[in-house]
Structure formats: C-alpha cells, structure tokens
Amino acid sequence: MANFSKSNVPQFSVEVYQNAFLPEGGREVNAIVTVTSTGGGTTGGIPLAGSAPVAAYGPGQGPDAAVVLMVDCSGSMDYPPTKMRNARDATAAAIDALREGTRFAVVAGTHVAKDVYPGNGRLAVADQQTKAEAKNALRKLSAGGGTAIGTWLRLADRLLGAAEVDIRHGILLTDGRNEHEAPEDLRAALDSCAGRFTCDARGVGTDWEVKEVTGIAAALLGTADIVADPAGLAADFTRMMENAMGKEVADVALRLWTPVGVEIRFVKQVAPTVADLTGRRTEAGPRAGDYPTGSWGDESRDYHVCVLVPEAGIGQEMLAARVSLILPDPSGAGAPQTLSQGLVRAVWTDDMVASTSINPQVAHYTGQAELAQVIQQGLDARKSGDFDGATAKLGRAVQLASASGNQDTAKLLSKVVDVVDAATGTVRLKAKVAEADEMTLETRSTKTVRVKK
C-alpha cells in the first residue's frame, strides 16, 4: 500500500487483494484494488473516522465547485400536478444545501433547454441572496413541451465549462422517456460531456426508461436512482447535493501499467456499484492506460482488475500490473501527480492448495458482478415473455444476494419473485408486480455490498 498527501488534495491509499499463486501453465490473474480517499466529508453518506462533515466548511471553504441542476419541465410533469411542485421543492432543497461560494445554475429541460437562473449563459455564486433569487425563479417553472435530454446536458456543459473550478457536477431529474431526440443524439451528447463533468440522474414516477437514466449516470460517472414517490424528491436531492459538496478532487484516473506480453481482460468498479471501465481506457504512454473514476471526497471504492500473463514455469514470479492513482495537472502543462500505487503479482507454484485458493474479495465481487448481470437478464426475459428464463435468472440472483449478504437487493427481489428457498435459488415469479418495484430492482441492480471483514 502506498499513499500521497497534499494540503489541497485528499490523502489516497491503494490496497491490493489477490491470490498471486498460479499453477503451471496458469495465466489469469485477478485482483481487487481498494482505493480510499480521506478529504471531503462524505463516504456515500457514511463519514470516515476523523473526517469533517460537509457542514464544517465555512463560507468560501472547500474546493471550488460548480453545479447545474437540470429539472424536467416537460408536459408529463403536470400529471399529477403535485409532481411539478415536488420537483420545484426538491430543487429548492438542493439549492439550500449549496456551500456558499459554489457557482450554480438552474436549467429547465423540455425539448429545448433554458437556463432559468441566473440566465444569459452565466453561473451565480451561492450566497443568501442568490439562493433566494434561484428559489423565486423555481416558483415560475411550469410544465409543457417534450423531452430531449441531450440538449439539457449540452447546456449544462457550456455553463460548467465556463467556470474556473475544480469540481463540475450536474444533477438531472426526469419523469419521462427521451422521446424528442434520437437515441444517437443523446449518445453523442454523453460522449461530448464525458470527462468534462460528473452527473447524478434521477427518475421520478414510473414513466421513464431505466436504461436511459442509468446510462446517463454511467457515462458521466454519477449515481442513478428511482424516486417512485415524488414526495421523496426533496430528501433525495438534499442528499445528492450534500454528497456533491463533499467532493474535493476531480478527474482522478486509475492507471494500469502492464509488462510486455500481459493482456488486460477487464477493469471494473465493483463497489459501491458495478461499472465496467474496460472500454473507457485512454492511452497514457507505453503499455499504460488510464481509466476514469470521477470525483472523490471521503470515500472508499473497490475495483476488479483481471489480466492474462504469459505462461511461466514453477518457481517463477513476475509483476503482472502496476496500479496507480493519477491526478492530471489542472493547467495541462505539467506532469500528472501519482497519488498512490499498488502492485499485482503472479507467482507459479506446484502447491495445489495455494494455486487453487480463491481470494475472498475476488470471489465476493465476482458474485456481485454476476448478481447485477442476472437481475438484468431476468427482468429482460420477464418483459419478453420468457418466464422460464426469467425464473432461472432471478432465482440465481436470489441465491447470490443471500450468499453475499446483500440484503437490500434481496428485499427488492422479493417484490418480484416469491422465494421458496434462497440458498438454492428456488423461486416463483409473482403474478402481479408493481411497476415501481420492478423499476427499483432494475435501477438498483448494480449496487453492491462490501466484503465482510
């Protein structure tokens, strides 16, 4: 384990968990890389020991940040009328949670995007007066028009891109499907915005498309969730904003260097959620590539690295990969900072007990990744009418959730299937499932639990 500390950068540490031993001819090396940052006051809502809460920041303290709140104002937000009111109240609650000195703007999203506060392509600086003005502007929002989320994101990108700040973040709320632009237009907007700001996305009610909302969050390294009851929006928006205000450093990359002959199979975030980063690699010099991790406060995340090494004989040992946390120079002129490093090793042995033992962390997260996959496959099968396939996949999900102690996912599954025997994965599909329950399971299927220490 190595770590790095600097006055304006959180302290990062890297720990590598693996079974380095391979049998003769063995090639696949798996490691769980735990990255911990101590800096901003949040750990997904759980403060680390000794960390300062967000509220401990005074006016102007903490990193420079800019936030754009994107509020769906399409016509469907008027059904029922309380939905729009709840959205206004939630956005007001998020504005109240802004740290003083933070730049911010509010965007009303329909088939076009309009910056309703402060307007004219500008960002306001959060203080008592601007927060009051913003909340006054919210009261004038009304529902009408279509939904073209790509236009919202592009406007947020223009507003955030004009700010000289460390942290750029968006919060996006939608209640409907992205029906007024082509899927490729949304994809192009996400590709354009990726790496420029992070974004949390929320779907309110049950008329939105789960894959759209989770896809936005995945592309922009944020969180996705459902708020089935609009009355819960204010509490959710407050938590999101408090988490955003706890971020201390942006654009941290996981750099993987591998020796000649080593192939990378995959790089995945596996906690707190499953996210495949393999296809998001950018080259960073000979045999090195960077994988984006987004913004960090006080928190800990786990990554699964899998590589194929060349075959070697008994007794030989090699460095399979070097994992580094990299922070680019903000000016782009200097060399990036290495915040922390860890090593992944391979050792060939004829000790069968050593070479066949599976590291507990690797085994746990392999199961958690499979859990997310079989939930998605099971729900897709159920929607397509393949009830036997759905029963098999969701039964496997129940088995994995039970074995790993993922109680939250187990509870969500129990609303979609009747569990006969969790240990064997024996289940029956429920005849009637509330749409909100099915969407909640799909939206939260990638949430994982950590290894029991």
Disulfide bonds with the S-S distance in Angstrom:
none
